[in-house]
Amino acid sequence: MRLPPLLRAAGLAASGLFACAAARAAPLAAHHAVYTLTLDGSKEEGVLAATGTMTYDVLDTCSGWTTSQHLVIDLTNKDGQDIKMVSDYATLENKEGTHLDFHTRELTDKAVTEQLDGAATLDRSGGKGEADFISPQKTKVLLPLGTLLPMAHTAAIIDAAIAGKKFLSVPLFDGTGAGGAEDTFVTIESWKPPAPQKWPGLSTLPSGRVHIAFFDRNTASETPTYEIGLEYFANGVADAMVMDFGDFSMDGKLEQFELRAPAHCAG
């Protein structure tokens, strides 16, 4: 089971609807967030109990965004075995959405089950390109026309919601799978005006409910490899998640939140 990163938000390909973050009323925000995870459901009672935490950090480096995520899930399976699953994910994406450095490392009970490192380059955001992996082995994967990188996806899905769109479909590359880009299908279920929130920094922002399904481009399966439902705020912060890993699903609730000041950029 692969533990995907939080902000794998699918969005628009390069089109007139893909507005740049600077033109948005609420630009993407550098922030620190901690989520508590609880078991939402399990197919055929394969997982009897599960808890976890997820820490997510976004920093603005002027020319790009750095993200880091640390996800821990402790579960008990139907045989009574206790299993700890850990996922670490880090990226550096330029503001143009054309280059991504990525690192993914997953462990099950301290054994490394997957590690991916490399870089991806697109000819333009929403264009085509390639991903160069340096681990677990050196390999090159072509990325199809329409591919977006993670932060560009986040901006695009919010722009689509603001524009009143309900459905989106686009390839996504985020560095969490050796197969390259994934197909995604997004349903924007709502987009609401600002409302009082536990966190004052979010109370002035519109938000909406989004569902995202991820599909393996290399198979003909119509079954998603992963699904997530979440509440997105206009600055890219997420809350009230339901993460469906296939054999079980987890609820994610924002428990700690801090906006980080934008970088002081020359020029």
C-alpha positions as a printed Julia matrix, in Angstrom:
267×3 Matrix{Float64}:
   0.0     0.0     0.0
   1.43    3.36   -1.01
   0.81    6.29    1.35
   0.28    9.29   -0.93
   1.05   12.89    0.05
  -1.64   15.24    1.17
  -1.7    17.92   -1.5
  -2.06   15.72   -4.58
  -4.81   18.0    -5.83
  -5.8    17.53   -9.45
  -6.46   20.65  -11.49
  -6.8    22.16  -14.92
  -4.4    21.68  -17.79
  -2.89   24.8   -19.31
  -5.93   26.73  -20.45
  -7.58   30.08  -19.99
  -9.01   28.84  -16.69
  -5.58   28.26  -15.14
  -4.97   31.64  -13.44
  -1.61   32.31  -11.83
  -1.48   32.38   -8.03
  -0.6    36.08   -8.04
  -3.93   36.92   -9.65
  -5.91   35.01   -7.02
  -7.5    36.92   -4.16
  -5.86   34.51   -1.68
  -2.45   33.29   -2.94
  -1.19   29.9    -1.85
   0.01   30.14    1.73
   3.19   28.94    3.38
   2.01   27.11    6.51
   2.54   24.42    9.13
  -0.26   21.91    9.75
  -0.66   18.84   11.95
  -3.54   16.4    11.45
  -4.83   13.61   13.67
  -5.94   10.48   11.84
  -8.62    8.02   12.94
 -10.07    4.92   11.31
 -13.06    5.72    9.11
 -13.79    2.24    7.77
 -12.28   -1.1     6.72
 -13.23   -3.48    3.92
 -14.02   -6.99    5.13
 -12.73   -5.93    8.58
  -9.15   -6.29    7.34
  -8.08   -3.5     9.7
  -9.49   -3.64   13.23
  -8.01   -0.37   14.52
  -5.9     2.48   13.19
  -4.66    5.85   14.42
  -2.07    8.25   13.11
  -0.69   11.73   12.64
   0.34   13.74    9.62
   2.58   16.81    9.66
   2.68   19.04    6.59
   4.88   22.09    5.97
   4.96   24.49    3.02
   7.63   27.18    2.7
   7.89   29.95    0.11
  11.47   30.27   -1.17
  10.67   33.17   -3.55
  11.56   31.18   -6.66
   9.7    28.06   -5.54
   7.86   26.07   -2.89
   9.32   23.48   -0.57
   6.96   20.94    0.97
   7.57   18.22    3.54
   5.16   15.66    4.91
   5.59   13.08    7.66
   2.78   10.53    7.91
   2.56    7.81   10.58
  -0.19    5.19   10.82
  -0.36    2.54   13.57
  -2.83   -0.2    12.72
  -3.98   -3.59   13.93
  -4.96   -6.06   11.23
  -7.59   -8.78   11.41
  -4.97  -11.27   12.66
  -4.22   -9.05   15.63
  -0.83   -7.93   14.32
   0.28   -4.38   15.13
   1.89   -2.62   12.15
   3.52    0.81   11.93
   3.58    2.5     8.53
   5.63    5.66    7.98
   5.82    7.86    4.9
   8.19   10.81    4.39
   7.77   13.05    1.36
   9.65   16.2     0.38
   9.66   18.35   -2.76
  11.0    21.56   -4.22
   8.82   22.96   -7.03
   9.56   26.16   -8.92
   6.9    28.88   -9.12
   6.47   28.29  -12.86
   5.33   24.72  -12.21
   7.91   23.3   -14.61
  10.48   21.62  -12.33
  10.15   19.33   -9.31
  12.82   17.74   -7.12
  11.28   14.92   -5.08
  12.05   12.43   -2.32
   9.7     9.71   -1.1
  10.52    7.11    1.57
   8.13    4.57    3.05
   8.67    2.11    5.89
   6.66   -0.73    7.35
   7.85   -1.71   10.82
  11.23   -0.01   10.15
  11.78   -1.87    6.86
  12.05    0.39    3.82
   9.34   -0.67    1.36
   9.87    2.08   -1.21
  12.25    4.95   -1.83
  12.08    7.27   -4.81
  14.4    10.19   -5.57
  14.75   12.3    -8.66
  13.62   15.33  -10.61
  10.93   16.09  -13.17
  10.87   18.79  -15.83
   7.99   20.0   -18.01
   8.24   22.21  -21.1
   5.48   24.31  -19.5
   2.98   23.87  -16.69
   0.3    21.66  -18.19
   2.71   20.56  -20.9
   4.8    17.41  -21.37
   8.2    16.41  -20.08
  10.11   13.69  -18.29
  10.98   12.42  -14.83
  14.53   11.3   -14.09
  14.74    8.85  -11.19
  18.06    8.29   -9.42
  16.7     5.74   -6.93
  15.85    2.95   -6.56
  17.55    2.87   -9.97
  18.4     5.34  -12.69
  15.53    5.51  -15.15
  13.67    8.04  -17.25
   9.86    8.21  -17.58
   8.05   10.39  -20.1
   5.28   12.65  -18.77
   2.26   13.19  -21.03
   0.84   16.44  -22.35
  -1.34   18.09  -19.7
   0.81   17.07  -16.72
   0.79   19.34  -13.68
   3.12   19.28  -10.67
   1.74   19.27   -7.07
   1.62   22.96   -6.15
   0.42   23.84   -9.65
  -2.36   21.3    -9.09
  -3.35   22.93   -5.85
  -3.55   26.37   -7.47
  -5.45   24.99  -10.45
  -8.12   23.17   -8.49
  -8.84   26.29   -6.45
  -9.0    28.41   -9.6
 -11.44   25.9   -11.08
 -13.64   26.03   -8.0
 -13.69   29.83   -8.08
 -14.62   29.66  -11.77
 -17.61   27.44  -10.93
 -16.25   24.25  -12.49
 -17.54   20.9   -11.18
 -15.33   18.27  -12.83
 -11.66   18.13  -13.85
  -9.46   15.43  -15.35
  -5.69   15.82  -15.76
  -2.42   13.87  -15.41
  -0.47   14.52  -12.21
   3.17   13.84  -11.4
   4.23   14.24   -7.77
   7.14   11.83   -7.36
   5.33    9.23   -5.26
   5.22    6.48   -7.89
   7.83    4.96  -10.2
   5.28    4.65  -13.0
   5.24    8.37  -13.76
   2.13   10.52  -14.05
  -1.25    9.32  -12.82
  -4.65   10.1   -14.28
  -6.89   11.99  -11.9
 -10.57   12.8   -11.81
 -11.77   15.6    -9.55
 -15.28   16.42   -8.39
 -15.75   19.9    -6.91
 -18.76   19.33   -4.69
 -19.13   22.87   -3.31
 -17.55   26.31   -3.02
 -18.77   28.45   -0.14
 -18.21   32.03    1.07
 -16.05   32.68    4.17
 -17.39   31.39    7.5
 -16.07   31.4    11.1
 -13.32   28.81   11.62
 -11.32   27.51   14.57
  -8.27   29.06   12.93
  -8.6    32.87   12.43
  -6.3    32.81    9.42
  -8.9    30.73    7.55
 -12.08   32.56    8.6
 -11.84   35.19    5.87
 -11.43   32.67    3.04
 -13.94   30.83    0.85
 -13.65   27.06    0.85
 -15.13   24.0    -0.78
 -15.49   20.25   -0.65
 -13.44   18.3    -3.22
 -13.14   14.61   -4.08
 -10.1    13.36   -6.02
  -9.6     9.87   -7.49
  -6.21    8.68   -8.79
  -5.81    6.08  -11.54
  -2.82    4.14  -12.87
  -2.21    5.24  -16.46
  -0.4     1.97  -17.19
  -3.42   -0.28  -16.62
  -6.95   -0.45  -17.95
  -8.45   -0.63  -14.46
 -11.39    1.62  -13.7
 -10.77    1.26   -9.97
  -8.87    4.16   -8.35
  -5.55    3.37   -6.7
  -6.32    6.02   -4.08
  -9.11    8.48   -3.27
  -9.3    11.51   -1.02
 -12.07   13.87    0.0
 -11.15   17.13    1.67
 -12.13   20.71    2.42
  -9.92   23.15    0.54
  -9.53   26.79    1.52
  -8.69   29.39   -1.12
  -5.07   29.59    0.09
  -4.45   25.85   -0.4
  -4.86   24.74    3.23
  -6.8    21.49    3.65
  -8.99   20.09    6.44
 -11.65   17.43    7.08
 -10.0    14.74    4.98
 -11.19   11.22    4.22
  -8.31    9.18    2.77
  -9.29    5.89    1.13
  -6.31    3.54    0.8
  -8.4     0.73   -0.69
  -8.54   -1.79    2.14
  -9.21    0.88    4.78
  -9.88    4.61    5.06
  -8.82    7.29    7.55
 -10.34   10.57    8.68
  -7.92   13.5     9.0
  -8.67   16.5    11.21
  -6.6    19.69   11.41
  -5.33   19.91   15.01
  -2.48   22.44   14.76
  -2.17   25.23   12.22
   0.13   28.18   11.69
   0.46   30.51    8.72
   4.08   31.21    7.81
   5.1    34.69    6.7
   5.89   35.0     2.98
   9.55   35.16    2.08
  11.12   38.6     1.62
  12.16   38.38   -2.0
  14.5    40.82   -3.71
  12.95   42.7    -6.61
